[in-house]
Amino acid sequence: MSIALIDYGAGNLRSISNACIKLGEKPVLVTKAEQLKRAERIILPGVGNFGSAMQSLEGFREVLMEVIDDGVPFLGLCLGIQVILESSEESPGVKGLGIIKGMCKRFPSSVKIPHMGWNSIKIRKGRLLEGIQADDYFYFVHSYYSVPENKDMVVATTDYGIEFPSVIEKDNIFATQFHPEKSGDAGLRVMKNFLGV
């Protein structure tokens, strides 16, 4: 198995799968944690609520941590950047995957929620963003944003009332708050960069 696409009921599976196919890859939809042990790369899509996503992902937790610790490249998309943290204001008391220390916070009431539509990113560094230009725009849909404890892993930010992390990287762990599969050529470039890691 080359690319494992975790199927836990998220709504953007087909568009992510199609993006991978367009880039010449054949992702495998994974419904059981043990399947991840054969993956060369793992993509965790995300649409919806933190709490319900974690309820569906709980069975993947142990094996996912194991394969990431073994160095398998991992990419979390949209809600995927949030559930890899420890908790979220969206679902108090619900434990995230805890792959990265930190939590998710709700946007302030001074901005329209959700943050939805096209926005730019401010690139600091990052392998995932090679070839991305300052005027490239990406598609966002979210009401909460990630706040990792280690600020050094934030490789791009986006302004929406506040400046929030929109791309994080740490060793073999990558995640974007935007939807690369819905972000045109720039999004495909991000996906291509991950598939080439």
N, CA, C and O of each residue as an XYZ file, in Angstrom:
788
protein
N       0.848     -1.198      0.000
C       0.000      0.000      0.000
C       0.882      1.247      0.000
O       1.812      1.352      0.800
N       0.600      2.171     -0.876
C       1.393      3.386     -0.954
C       0.801      4.498     -0.098
O       1.420      4.927      0.876
N      -0.410      4.974     -0.458
C      -1.033      6.081      0.254
C      -2.313      5.603      0.923
O      -3.230      5.118      0.261
N      -2.364      5.744      2.237
C      -3.558      5.378      2.997
C      -4.377      6.626      3.258
O      -3.882      7.592      3.839
N      -5.621      6.610      2.832
C      -6.554      7.703      3.069
C      -7.547      7.222      4.115
O      -8.399      6.380      3.832
N      -7.433      7.764      5.335
C      -8.247      7.274      6.446
C      -9.715      7.609      6.217
O     -10.090      8.776      6.103
N     -10.530      6.578      6.152
C     -11.960      6.716      5.907
C     -12.708      6.552      7.227
O     -12.961      5.438      7.686
N     -13.056      7.696      7.826
C     -13.824      7.649      9.075
C     -15.143      8.399      8.911
O     -15.775      8.808      9.886
N     -15.545      8.570      7.635
C     -16.819      9.210      7.358
C     -16.743     10.686      7.022
O     -17.778     11.340      6.893
N     -15.528     11.233      6.875
C     -15.381     12.648      6.525
C     -15.882     12.885      5.102
O     -15.773     12.010      4.244
N     -16.430     14.068      4.861
C     -17.089     14.340      3.598
C     -16.204     14.638      2.408
O     -16.690     14.671      1.278
N     -14.912     14.858      2.631
C     -14.070     15.259      1.502
C     -13.170     14.141      0.995
O     -12.160     14.412      0.345
N     -13.514     12.895      1.279
C     -12.698     11.759      0.844
C     -12.558     11.693     -0.675
O     -11.460     11.497     -1.195
N     -13.662     11.856     -1.374
C     -13.621     11.691     -2.828
C     -12.746     12.748     -3.484
O     -11.959     12.435     -4.377
N     -12.876     14.006     -3.046
C     -12.085     15.064     -3.675
C     -10.593     14.890     -3.380
O      -9.759     15.193     -4.233
N     -10.251     14.409     -2.191
C      -8.842     14.157     -1.873
C      -8.329     12.981     -2.698
O      -7.222     13.028     -3.234
N      -9.129     11.936     -2.798
C      -8.760     10.781     -3.611
C      -8.540     11.194     -5.056
O      -7.572     10.768     -5.686
N      -9.439     12.027     -5.586
C      -9.313     12.489     -6.975
C      -8.051     13.318     -7.182
O      -7.410     13.229     -8.229
N      -7.696     14.126     -6.182
C      -6.473     14.931     -6.277
C      -5.247     14.024     -6.347
O      -4.329     14.274     -7.129
N      -5.234     12.978     -5.536
C      -4.119     12.024     -5.550
C      -4.028     11.324     -6.902
O      -2.940     11.151     -7.451
N      -5.173     10.927     -7.427
C      -5.213     10.238     -8.729
C      -4.701     11.165     -9.829
O      -3.969     10.738    -10.722
N      -5.090     12.429     -9.758
C      -4.634     13.417    -10.745
C      -3.118     13.551    -10.713
O      -2.499     13.871    -11.728
N      -2.519     13.309     -9.554
C      -1.066     13.396     -9.399
C      -0.380     12.061     -9.662
O       0.820     11.916     -9.428
N      -1.144     11.089    -10.149
C      -0.564      9.810    -10.549
C      -0.492      8.762     -9.458
O       0.190      7.749     -9.618
N      -1.187      8.987     -8.345
C      -1.178      8.034     -7.235
C      -2.541      7.350     -7.109
O      -3.552      7.861     -7.590
N      -2.550      6.195     -6.459
C      -3.792      5.460     -6.234
C      -3.974      5.246     -4.734
O      -3.503      4.250     -4.184
N      -4.652      6.172     -4.078
C      -4.837      6.040     -2.625
C      -5.769      4.886     -2.284
O      -6.668      4.542     -3.051
N      -5.534      4.302     -1.124
C      -6.367      3.211     -0.627
C      -7.189      3.732      0.542
O      -6.636      4.279      1.495
N      -8.509      3.565      0.475
C      -9.359      3.968      1.584
C      -9.208      2.965      2.719
O      -9.426      1.766      2.544
N      -8.833      3.477      3.881
C      -8.538      2.628      5.035
C      -9.652      2.777      6.074
O      -9.951      3.883      6.523
N     -10.253      1.664      6.443
C     -11.334      1.692      7.433
C     -10.949      0.993      8.729
O     -11.676      1.069      9.720
N      -9.781      0.299      8.723
C      -9.310     -0.407      9.913
C      -7.883      0.015     10.226
O      -7.044      0.127      9.332
N      -7.622      0.244     11.494
C      -6.323      0.761     11.918
C      -5.155     -0.107     11.463
O      -4.110      0.423     11.086
N      -5.309     -1.414     11.490
C      -4.213     -2.323     11.132
C      -3.714     -2.093      9.711
O      -2.551     -2.356      9.407
N      -4.603     -1.597      8.832
C      -4.210     -1.330      7.452
C      -3.126     -0.259      7.365
O      -2.353     -0.235      6.408
N      -3.067      0.626      8.358
C      -2.088      1.711      8.344
C      -0.657      1.192      8.430
O       0.279      1.884      8.031
N      -0.485     -0.006      8.942
C       0.865     -0.572      9.102
C       1.521     -0.874      7.761
O       2.733     -1.081      7.697
N       0.734     -0.900      6.696
C       1.288     -1.174      5.361
C       1.435      0.105      4.532
O       1.836      0.046      3.370
N       1.120      1.238      5.113
C       1.125      2.498      4.364
C       2.508      3.125      4.287
O       3.290      3.058      5.235
N       2.795      3.737      3.139
C       4.027      4.507      2.967
C       3.789      5.981      3.276
O       4.719      6.706      3.630
N       2.536      6.420      3.141
C       2.109      7.766      3.494
C       0.671      7.692      3.974
O      -0.093      6.831      3.538
N       0.304      8.599      4.873
C      -1.052      8.595      5.428
C      -1.651      9.985      5.304
O      -1.009     10.981      5.637
N      -2.895     10.045      4.820
C      -3.628     11.314      4.746
C      -4.878     11.198      5.614
O      -5.661     10.256      5.487
N      -5.042     12.171      6.493
C      -6.229     12.243      7.349
C      -7.070     13.433      6.915
O      -6.709     14.577      7.189
N      -8.195     13.177      6.238
C      -9.072     14.279      5.828
C      -9.864     14.782      7.021
O      -9.821     14.189      8.099
N     -10.585     15.872      6.828
C     -11.373     16.355      7.948
C     -12.438     17.347      7.548
O     -12.148     18.367      6.922
N     -13.652     17.052      7.905
C     -14.781     17.959      7.738
C     -15.705     17.710      8.918
O     -15.990     16.557      9.242
N     -16.182     18.771      9.569
C     -17.163     18.568     10.623
C     -16.698     18.943     12.007
O     -15.880     19.847     12.176
N     -17.219     18.248     12.994
C     -17.072     18.565     14.406
C     -15.928     17.774     15.054
O     -15.759     16.584     14.786
N     -15.150     18.442     15.902
C     -14.013     17.823     16.583
C     -14.442     16.583     17.373
O     -13.816     15.528     17.274
N     -15.511     16.720     18.155
C     -15.950     15.631     19.015
C     -16.402     14.406     18.246
O     -16.020     13.285     18.582
N     -17.213     14.606     17.217
C     -17.701     13.463     16.449
C     -16.578     12.822     15.650
O     -16.550     11.603     15.480
N     -15.642     13.649     15.154
C     -14.490     13.098     14.437
C     -13.663     12.216     15.363
O     -13.239     11.130     14.970
N     -13.431     12.674     16.588
C     -12.627     11.887     17.521
C     -13.333     10.596     17.919
O     -12.684      9.576     18.154
N     -14.645     10.638     17.994
C     -15.385      9.413     18.291
C     -15.132      8.370     17.208
O     -14.989      7.182     17.499
N     -15.077      8.820     15.961
C     -14.833      7.907     14.842
C     -13.368      7.497     14.737
O     -13.062      6.407     14.253
N     -12.458      8.365     15.189
C     -11.026      8.103     15.047
C     -10.410      7.351     16.222
O      -9.262      6.915     16.141
N     -11.147      7.195     17.293
C     -10.573      6.600     18.502
C      -9.916      5.250     18.216
O      -8.861      4.943     18.770
N     -10.526      4.462     17.371
C      -9.977      3.147     17.055
C      -8.677      3.190     16.271
O      -7.975      2.183     16.180
N      -8.349      4.345     15.705
C      -7.111      4.491     14.929
C      -5.955      4.999     15.785
O      -4.797      4.908     15.379
N      -6.265      5.534     16.972
C      -5.278      6.272     17.764
C      -3.958      5.522     17.967
O      -2.895      6.036     17.618
N      -4.023      4.327     18.520
C      -2.808      3.602     18.907
C      -1.924      3.282     17.701
O      -0.719      3.534     17.730
N      -2.512      2.736     16.654
C      -1.723      2.350     15.474
C      -1.209      3.593     14.749
O      -0.082      3.600     14.254
N      -2.021      4.631     14.686
C      -1.599      5.865     14.026
C      -0.377      6.457     14.723
O       0.575      6.867     14.059
N      -0.398      6.506     16.046
C       0.756      6.993     16.798
C       1.984      6.132     16.532
O       3.098      6.641     16.405
N       1.769      4.834     16.449
C       2.869      3.887     16.230
C       3.541      4.121     14.878
O       4.767      4.205     14.801
N       2.749      4.226     13.817
C       3.345      4.369     12.481
C       3.970      5.756     12.304
O       4.979      5.895     11.612
N       3.379      6.780     12.921
C       3.988      8.112     12.851
C       5.323      8.109     13.594
O       6.298      8.691     13.118
N       5.371      7.463     14.748
C       6.629      7.332     15.497
C       7.684      6.590     14.685
O       8.881      6.828     14.846
N       7.236      5.692     13.815
C       8.150      4.935     12.952
C       8.613      5.747     11.747
O       9.442      5.279     10.966
N       8.082      6.965     11.590
C       8.555      7.852     10.537
C       7.716      7.913      9.276
O       8.126      8.539      8.298
N       6.550      7.280      9.270
C       5.682      7.332      8.084
C       5.156      8.762      7.917
O       4.597      9.319      8.862
N       5.324      9.369      6.729
C       4.810     10.726      6.514
C       3.293     10.787      6.675
O       2.565      9.934      6.168
N       2.835     11.809      7.391
C       1.414     11.980      7.722
C       0.976     13.374      7.328
O       1.691     14.347      7.566
N      -0.217     13.473      6.715
C      -0.775     14.767      6.338
C      -2.202     14.885      6.846
O      -3.066     14.094      6.469
N      -2.452     15.877      7.707
C      -3.799     16.159      8.198
C      -4.366     17.365      7.465
O      -3.678     18.372      7.300
N      -5.619     17.268      7.025
C      -6.231     18.335      6.233
C      -7.459     18.912      6.921
O      -8.320     18.170      7.394
N      -7.537     20.231      6.975
C      -8.651     20.967      7.568
C      -8.882     20.529      9.027
O      -8.057     20.838      9.887
N      -9.969     19.828      9.321
C     -10.170     19.341     10.693
C      -9.005     18.439     11.106
O      -8.742     18.257     12.295
N      -8.323     17.888     10.129
C      -7.163     17.035     10.396
C      -6.026     17.748     11.108
O      -5.247     17.111     11.818
N      -5.917     19.079     10.927
C      -4.880     19.840     11.641
C      -5.305     20.064     13.087
O      -4.466     20.338     13.946
N      -6.597     19.951     13.361
C      -7.113     20.181     14.708
C      -7.114     18.919     15.554
O      -6.717     18.957     16.719
N      -7.555     17.797     14.984
C      -7.654     16.562     15.779
C      -6.298     15.983     16.147
O      -6.220     15.133     17.034
N      -5.214     16.424     15.484
C      -3.893     15.916     15.873
C      -3.388     16.604     17.145
O      -2.387     16.184     17.725
N      -4.084     17.664     17.576
C      -3.733     18.326     18.827
C      -4.419     17.622     19.999
O      -5.073     16.595     19.817
N      -4.267     18.175     21.188
C      -4.753     17.492     22.396
C      -6.217     17.765     22.723
O      -6.885     16.919     23.317
N      -6.727     18.950     22.338
C      -8.096     19.299     22.715
C      -8.601     20.444     21.853
O      -7.847     21.045     21.088
N      -9.907     20.741     21.990
C     -10.505     21.842     21.253
C     -11.622     22.484     22.067
O     -12.358     21.800     22.779
N     -11.739     23.800     21.956
C     -12.850     24.491     22.596
C     -14.184     24.062     22.008
O     -15.228     24.258     22.629
N     -14.158     23.483     20.825
C     -15.400     23.035     20.197
C     -16.038     21.882     20.957
O     -17.262     21.761     20.998
N     -15.201     21.030     21.563
C     -15.702     19.839     22.270
C     -14.958     19.681     23.586
O     -14.068     18.838     23.697
N     -15.316     20.485     24.584
C     -14.629     20.420     25.878
C     -14.677     19.012     26.472
O     -15.716     18.350     26.460
N     -13.536     18.573     26.987
C     -13.462     17.261     27.616
C     -13.126     16.126     26.665
O     -12.835     15.015     27.107
N     -13.161     16.393     25.357
C     -12.831     15.358     24.365
C     -11.338     15.419     24.061
O     -10.807     16.482     23.742
N     -10.670     14.286     24.161
C      -9.239     14.233     23.876
C      -8.987     14.090     22.384
O      -9.575     13.236     21.719
N      -8.092     14.951     21.862
C      -7.639     14.807     20.494
C      -6.641     13.671     20.392
O      -6.381     12.978     21.375
N      -6.083     13.479     19.211
C      -5.107     12.404     19.030
C      -3.831     12.673     19.821
O      -3.132     11.732     20.199
N      -3.520     13.932     20.074
C      -2.347     14.261     20.885
C      -1.028     13.979     20.198
O      -0.012     13.785     20.864
N      -1.029     13.954     18.872
C       0.213     13.749     18.130
C       1.128     14.948     18.335
O       2.351     14.817     18.372
N       0.511     16.123     18.467
C       1.226     17.363     18.722
C       0.590     18.039     19.933
O      -0.633     18.043     20.071
N       1.408     18.605     20.803
C       0.886     19.305     21.966
C       0.263     20.636     21.551
O       0.823     21.385     20.750
N      -0.910     20.906     22.119
C      -1.592     22.149     21.806
C      -3.096     21.966     21.818
O      -3.596     20.881     22.113
N      -3.821     23.039     21.493
C      -5.277     22.981     21.501
C      -5.837     23.831     20.357
O      -5.102     24.542     19.674
N      -7.147     23.740     20.168
C      -7.836     24.532     19.149
C      -8.727     25.563     19.824
O      -9.386     25.273     20.822
N      -8.737     26.763     19.271
C      -9.548     27.844     19.823
C     -10.549     28.347     18.775
O     -10.331     28.221     17.570
N     -11.646     28.916     19.267
C     -12.667     29.477     18.384
C     -12.269     30.890     17.979
O     -11.701     31.637     18.775
N     -12.571     31.245     16.741
C     -12.311     32.606     16.293
C     -13.077     33.600     17.172
O     -14.146     33.271     17.685
N     -12.546     34.799     17.347
C     -13.248     35.794     18.166
C     -14.554     36.227     17.507
O     -14.710     36.114     16.291
N     -15.474     36.714     18.299
C     -16.788     37.127     17.803
C     -16.717     38.358     16.905
O     -17.711     38.730     16.282
N     -15.553     38.986     16.836
C     -15.380     40.179     16.005
C     -15.295     39.858     14.510
O     -15.337     40.763     13.676
N     -15.174     38.564     14.170
C     -15.118     38.171     12.762
C     -16.294     37.256     12.431
O     -16.867     36.623     13.319
N     -16.645     37.191     11.163
C     -17.724     36.308     10.724
C     -17.256     34.862     10.823
O     -16.173     34.512     10.353
N     -18.089     34.028     11.440
C     -17.758     32.617     11.633
C     -18.808     31.776     10.914
O     -20.003     32.025     11.072
N     -18.386     30.783     10.126
C     -17.016     30.315      9.942
C     -16.197     31.209      9.003
O     -16.738     31.995      8.226
N     -14.885     31.057      9.105
C     -13.973     31.621      8.117
C     -14.140     30.748      6.877
O     -13.718     29.591      6.869
N     -14.747     31.292      5.841
C     -15.056     30.475      4.673
C     -14.715     31.218      3.391
O     -15.136     32.357      3.187
N     -13.951     30.564      2.535
C     -13.593     31.142      1.249
C     -12.088     31.168      1.045
O     -11.328     30.499      1.746
N     -11.682     31.962      0.060
C     -10.269     32.005     -0.346
C      -9.490     32.993      0.502
O      -9.972     34.082      0.814
N      -8.286     32.601      0.869
C      -7.412     33.473      1.643
C      -5.968     33.111      1.325
O      -5.675     32.005      0.871
N      -5.086     34.047      1.568
C      -3.663     33.819      1.311
C      -2.974     33.290      2.559
O      -3.559     33.266      3.642
N      -1.738     32.871      2.399
C      -0.943     32.414      3.531
C       0.381     33.179      3.549
O       0.890     33.589      2.506
N       0.926     33.363      4.750
C       2.241     33.974      4.907
C       3.226     32.850      5.193
O       3.180     32.220      6.250
N       4.102     32.612      4.252
C       5.018     31.473      4.349
C       6.254     31.858      5.148
O       6.891     32.879      4.887
N       6.580     31.019      6.128
C       7.805     31.205      6.904
C       8.894     30.279      6.401
O      10.047     30.688      6.264
N       8.535     29.033      6.124
C       9.469     27.993      5.666
C       8.624     26.771      5.349
O       7.397     26.858      5.319
N       9.265     25.632      5.112
C       8.486     24.409      5.021
C       8.608     23.637      3.719
O       8.506     24.205      2.632
N       8.828     22.338      3.844
C       8.915     21.454      2.670
C       7.582     21.346      1.958
O       7.541     21.202      0.736
N       6.488     21.413      2.708
C       5.162     21.267      2.119
C       4.828     22.427      1.186
O       3.958     22.306      0.323
N       5.526     23.557      1.363
C       5.178     24.777      0.635
C       6.178     25.139     -0.459
O       6.159     26.259     -0.968
N       7.040     24.214     -0.819
C       8.003     24.475     -1.890
C       7.251     24.778     -3.187
O       6.357     24.031     -3.583
N       7.619     25.872     -3.840
C       6.995     26.246     -5.092
C       5.732     27.074     -4.941
O       5.169     27.534     -5.934
N       5.278     27.268     -3.703
C       4.085     28.085     -3.456
C       4.489     29.557     -3.448
O       5.502     29.926     -2.854
N       3.693     30.392     -4.111
C       4.015     31.812     -4.245
C       3.232     32.647     -3.223
O       2.214     32.210     -2.685
N       3.734     33.848     -2.976
C       3.103     34.748     -1.997
C       1.682     35.148     -2.410
O       0.866     35.491     -1.555
N       1.382     35.106     -3.709
C       0.050     35.502     -4.161
C      -0.877     34.307     -4.407
O      -1.953     34.470     -4.982
N      -0.469     33.111     -3.976
C      -1.336     31.934     -4.090
C      -2.409     31.971     -3.000
O      -2.137     32.350     -1.861
N      -3.613     31.577     -3.360
C      -4.728     31.559     -2.419
C      -5.219     30.132     -2.204
O      -5.106     29.281     -3.086
N      -5.771     29.886     -1.004
C      -6.241     28.555     -0.632
C      -7.649     28.654     -0.059
O      -8.070     29.712      0.410
N      -8.368     27.537     -0.105
C      -9.771     27.532      0.303
C      -9.923     27.044      1.741
O      -9.468     25.954      2.088
N     -10.565     27.860      2.570
C     -10.754     27.576      3.992
C     -12.239     27.436      4.326
O     -13.085     28.109      3.737
N     -12.544     26.551      5.280
C     -13.874     26.484      5.892
C     -13.668     26.005      7.333
O     -13.475     24.810      7.557
N     -13.706     26.908      8.306
C     -13.502     26.492      9.703
C     -13.892     27.604     10.664
O     -13.856     28.789     10.330
N     -14.265     27.184     11.868
C     -14.633     28.118     12.938
C     -13.614     28.110     14.072
O     -13.631     28.982     14.941
N     -12.726     27.115     14.055
C     -11.698     26.951     15.083
C     -10.339     26.884     14.405
O     -10.239     26.538     13.228
N      -9.297     27.215     15.152
C      -7.950     27.195     14.587
C      -6.993     26.546     15.588
O      -7.221     26.578     16.798
N      -5.931     25.966     15.064
C      -4.989     25.233     15.905
C      -3.983     26.169     16.562
O      -3.560     27.169     15.981
N      -3.616     25.816     17.784
C      -2.606     26.572     18.529
C      -1.593     25.570     19.100
O      -1.713     25.171     20.259
N      -0.606     25.162     18.308
C       0.396     24.233     18.833
C       1.302     24.921     19.850
O       1.609     26.105     19.720
N       1.724     24.169     20.858
C       2.611     24.731     21.881
C       3.946     25.166     21.278
O       4.482     26.221     21.617
N       4.468     24.336     20.381
C       5.761     24.622     19.756
C       5.541     25.507     18.530
O       5.129     25.014     17.480
N       5.808     26.790     18.650
C       5.567     27.728     17.556
C       6.519     27.503     16.385
O       6.248     27.959     15.274
N       7.626     26.809     16.619
C       8.587     26.571     15.545
C       8.024     25.664     14.454
O       8.529     25.661     13.331
N       6.983     24.895     14.774
C       6.417     24.002     13.764
C       5.405     24.719     12.869
O       4.902     24.128     11.914
N       5.105     25.972     13.165
C       4.194     26.745     12.310
C       4.998     27.272     11.125
O       5.878     28.116     11.293
N       4.694     26.772      9.922
C       5.461     27.163      8.738
C       4.707     28.140      7.845
O       5.274     28.678      6.894
N       3.421     28.371      8.150
C       2.656     29.405      7.445
C       1.500     29.849      8.326
O       0.964     29.070      9.114
N       1.126     31.115      8.176
C      -0.003     31.666      8.928
C      -0.969     32.350      7.962
O      -0.633     32.617      6.808
N      -2.163     32.626      8.453
C      -3.185     33.320      7.671
C      -3.845     34.358      8.565
O      -4.033     34.136      9.761
N      -4.193     35.492      7.972
C      -4.873     36.555      8.715
C      -6.380     36.454      8.522
O      -6.878     36.431      7.397
N      -7.098     36.394      9.650
C      -8.560     36.483      9.626
C      -8.997     37.036     10.984
O      -9.409     36.294     11.875
N      -8.896     38.329     11.109
C      -9.152     38.955     12.399
C      -7.969     38.808     13.335
O      -7.574     39.752     14.020
N      -7.413     37.613     13.353
C      -6.170     37.315     14.063
C      -5.262     36.573     13.089
O      -5.710     36.136     12.029
N      -4.005     36.432     13.441
C      -3.089     35.635     12.636
C      -3.043     34.228     13.232
O      -2.631     34.054     14.379
N      -3.461     33.233     12.467
C      -3.520     31.871     12.988
C      -2.645     30.924     12.151
O      -2.392     31.197     10.977
N      -2.187     29.828     12.739
C      -1.387     28.854     11.995
C      -2.232     28.168     10.917
O      -3.289     27.609     11.212
N      -1.763     28.214      9.677
C      -2.496     27.545      8.606
C      -1.751     26.347      8.038
O      -2.347     25.523      7.344
N      -0.456     26.239      8.319
C       0.314     25.052      7.939
C       1.319     24.763      9.049
O       2.023     25.661      9.512
N       1.377     23.500      9.470
C       2.377     23.103     10.460
C       3.169     21.901      9.946
O       2.665     21.071      9.189
N       4.409     21.839     10.380
C       5.297     20.726     10.028
C       6.162     20.387     11.232
O       6.627     21.266     11.958
N       6.364     19.100     11.422
C       7.332     18.647     12.421
C       7.814     17.265     12.000
O       7.079     16.282     12.098
N       9.050     17.203     11.533
C       9.627     15.943     11.055
C       8.752     15.346      9.947
O       8.680     15.911      8.855
N       8.096     14.228     10.206
C       7.258     13.572      9.195
C       5.780     13.938      9.329
O       4.930     13.333      8.675
N       5.471     14.918     10.169
C       4.080     15.323     10.403
C       3.808     16.648      9.690
O       4.521     17.632      9.886
N       2.768     16.653      8.866
C       2.374     17.832      8.105
C       0.869     18.041      8.274
O       0.125     17.071      8.415
N       0.415     19.291      8.261
C      -1.022     19.541      8.339
C      -1.343     20.931      7.820
O      -0.571     21.874      7.995
N      -2.513     21.039      7.169
C      -2.969     22.329      6.657
C      -4.378     22.600      7.169
O      -5.193     21.684      7.274
N      -4.666     23.870      7.490
C      -6.021     24.231      7.886
C      -6.913     24.388      6.658
O      -8.123     24.178      6.739
N      -6.330     24.750      5.539
C      -7.103     24.888      4.306
C      -7.300     23.521      3.638
O      -6.693     22.522      4.025
N      -8.164     23.516      2.631
C      -8.427     22.316      1.843
C      -7.579     22.355      0.575
O      -7.965     23.031     -0.378
N      -6.446     21.663      0.520
C      -5.648     21.696     -0.716
C      -6.397     21.086     -1.898
O      -6.214     21.501     -3.043
N      -7.239     20.098     -1.610
C      -7.971     19.425     -2.688
C      -9.023     20.325     -3.331
O      -9.568     19.989     -4.382
N      -9.314     21.479     -2.698
C     -10.278     22.431     -3.255
C      -9.602     23.751     -3.613
O     -10.274     24.754     -3.853
N      -8.260     23.748     -3.649
C      -7.505     24.989     -3.806
C      -6.763     25.092     -5.138
O      -5.719     25.739     -5.221
N      -7.298     24.461     -6.169
C      -6.734     24.616     -7.505
C      -5.304     24.132     -7.630
O      -4.887     23.194     -6.951
N      -4.553     24.792     -8.518
C      -3.177     24.366     -8.808
C      -2.263     24.484     -7.589
O      -1.391     23.641     -7.378
N      -2.467     25.534     -6.788
C      -1.626     25.712     -5.600
C      -1.852     24.568     -4.616
O      -0.904     24.057     -4.019
N      -3.111     24.173     -4.451
C      -3.418     23.056     -3.566
C      -2.828     21.752     -4.064
O      -2.328     20.948     -3.277
N      -2.886     21.542     -5.376
C      -2.290     20.331     -5.954
C      -0.781     20.323     -5.738
O      -0.182     19.265     -5.545
N      -0.172     21.502     -5.773
C       1.274     21.585     -5.533
C       1.603     21.149     -4.097
O       2.585     20.443     -3.865
N       0.777     21.573     -3.146
C       0.967     21.158     -1.753
C       0.857     19.638     -1.637
O       1.680     18.997     -0.985
N      -0.169     19.067     -2.277
C      -0.352     17.608     -2.257
C       0.846     16.914     -2.904
O       1.342     15.911     -2.390
N       1.302     17.446     -4.024
C       2.447     16.857     -4.721
C       3.699     16.882     -3.839
O       4.466     15.919     -3.801
N       3.892     17.999     -3.131
C       5.038     18.090     -2.232
C       4.981     17.020     -1.156
O       5.994     16.399     -0.835
N       3.781     16.802     -0.594
C       3.658     15.762      0.431
C       3.917     14.376     -0.158
O       4.597     13.557      0.460
N       3.391     14.116     -1.320
C       3.569     12.792     -1.931
C       5.046     12.538     -2.301
O       5.462     11.393     -2.475
N       5.816     13.614     -2.415
C       7.231     13.461     -2.734
C       8.147     13.443     -1.531
O       9.360     13.302     -1.684
N       7.592     13.583     -0.331
C       8.396     13.607      0.904
C       9.081     12.265      1.109
O       9.802     12.083      2.090
